[in-house]
Amino acid sequence: MEAPALSGGRFFMFQANISHPLRSDVSLIEFDNEAVGLAVQDRGGFRFFAATPTLNRLDSQLFRSLKVLRRAIADVRRGVTQRASAAKPQLHIAA
């Protein structure tokens, strides 16, 4: 199975207005058709809460915009893909 290209990735945000005194704007974040976390509007930007282990290093971080968050997710996913492909053993066929 071929890994999807992660140069930009497909990034979706679903807005949900929730009547809660602490959380008024919560967005479900999808990247390449996978729900990867939630972005909660906070002072100065959006706080990200990861839903996948590959993005745990971004968990609870504050991003000044959703565009910056998208770039960070793409960078992490690209790094994971590169490490996984580098770890695959090479197949050599003796003649």
Contacts in CASP RR format, 6 or more apart in sequence:
PFRMAT RR
TARGET T0000
AUTHOR 0000-0000-0000
METHOD contacts of the structure
MODEL  1
MEAPALSGGRFFMFQANISHPLRSDVSLIEFDNEAVGLAVQDRGGFRFFA
ATPTLNRLDSQLFRSLKVLRRAIADVRRGVTQRASAAKPQLHIAA
3 81 0 8 1.000
3 84 0 8 1.000
3 85 0 8 1.000
4 32 0 8 1.000
6 32 0 8 1.000
6 74 0 8 1.000
6 77 0 8 1.000
6 78 0 8 1.000
6 81 0 8 1.000
7 74 0 8 1.000
8 70 0 8 1.000
8 74 0 8 1.000
9 31 0 8 1.000
9 32 0 8 1.000
9 74 0 8 1.000
10 30 0 8 1.000
10 31 0 8 1.000
10 32 0 8 1.000
10 33 0 8 1.000
11 29 0 8 1.000
11 30 0 8 1.000
11 31 0 8 1.000
11 70 0 8 1.000
11 73 0 8 1.000
12 29 0 8 1.000
12 30 0 8 1.000
12 31 0 8 1.000
13 27 0 8 1.000
13 28 0 8 1.000
13 29 0 8 1.000
13 30 0 8 1.000
13 39 0 8 1.000
13 66 0 8 1.000
14 27 0 8 1.000
14 28 0 8 1.000
14 30 0 8 1.000
15 25 0 8 1.000
15 27 0 8 1.000
16 25 0 8 1.000
16 26 0 8 1.000
16 27 0 8 1.000
16 28 0 8 1.000
17 24 0 8 1.000
17 25 0 8 1.000
18 24 0 8 1.000
18 25 0 8 1.000
18 26 0 8 1.000
23 40 0 8 1.000
24 41 0 8 1.000
25 40 0 8 1.000
25 41 0 8 1.000
26 38 0 8 1.000
26 39 0 8 1.000
26 40 0 8 1.000
26 41 0 8 1.000
27 38 0 8 1.000
27 39 0 8 1.000
27 40 0 8 1.000
27 41 0 8 1.000
27 46 0 8 1.000
27 66 0 8 1.000
28 35 0 8 1.000
28 37 0 8 1.000
28 38 0 8 1.000
29 35 0 8 1.000
29 36 0 8 1.000
29 37 0 8 1.000
29 38 0 8 1.000
29 39 0 8 1.000
29 48 0 8 1.000
29 69 0 8 1.000
29 73 0 8 1.000
30 36 0 8 1.000
31 70 0 8 1.000
31 73 0 8 1.000
31 74 0 8 1.000
31 77 0 8 1.000
32 77 0 8 1.000
34 52 0 8 1.000
35 51 0 8 1.000
36 50 0 8 1.000
36 51 0 8 1.000
36 52 0 8 1.000
36 55 0 8 1.000
36 73 0 8 1.000
37 48 0 8 1.000
37 49 0 8 1.000
37 50 0 8 1.000
37 51 0 8 1.000
37 52 0 8 1.000
37 55 0 8 1.000
38 48 0 8 1.000
38 49 0 8 1.000
38 51 0 8 1.000
39 46 0 8 1.000
39 47 0 8 1.000
39 48 0 8 1.000
39 49 0 8 1.000
39 63 0 8 1.000
39 66 0 8 1.000
39 69 0 8 1.000
40 46 0 8 1.000
40 47 0 8 1.000
40 49 0 8 1.000
42 62 0 8 1.000
44 62 0 8 1.000
44 64 0 8 1.000
45 62 0 8 1.000
45 63 0 8 1.000
45 64 0 8 1.000
45 65 0 8 1.000
46 62 0 8 1.000
46 63 0 8 1.000
46 65 0 8 1.000
46 66 0 8 1.000
46 69 0 8 1.000
47 60 0 8 1.000
47 61 0 8 1.000
47 62 0 8 1.000
47 63 0 8 1.000
48 55 0 8 1.000
48 58 0 8 1.000
48 59 0 8 1.000
48 60 0 8 1.000
48 61 0 8 1.000
48 62 0 8 1.000
48 63 0 8 1.000
48 69 0 8 1.000
48 72 0 8 1.000
49 59 0 8 1.000
49 60 0 8 1.000
50 56 0 8 1.000
50 58 0 8 1.000
50 59 0 8 1.000
54 76 0 8 1.000
54 77 0 8 1.000
54 80 0 8 1.000
55 73 0 8 1.000
55 76 0 8 1.000
55 77 0 8 1.000
57 76 0 8 1.000
58 69 0 8 1.000
58 72 0 8 1.000
58 73 0 8 1.000
58 76 0 8 1.000
61 72 0 8 1.000
63 69 0 8 1.000
63 72 0 8 1.000
END
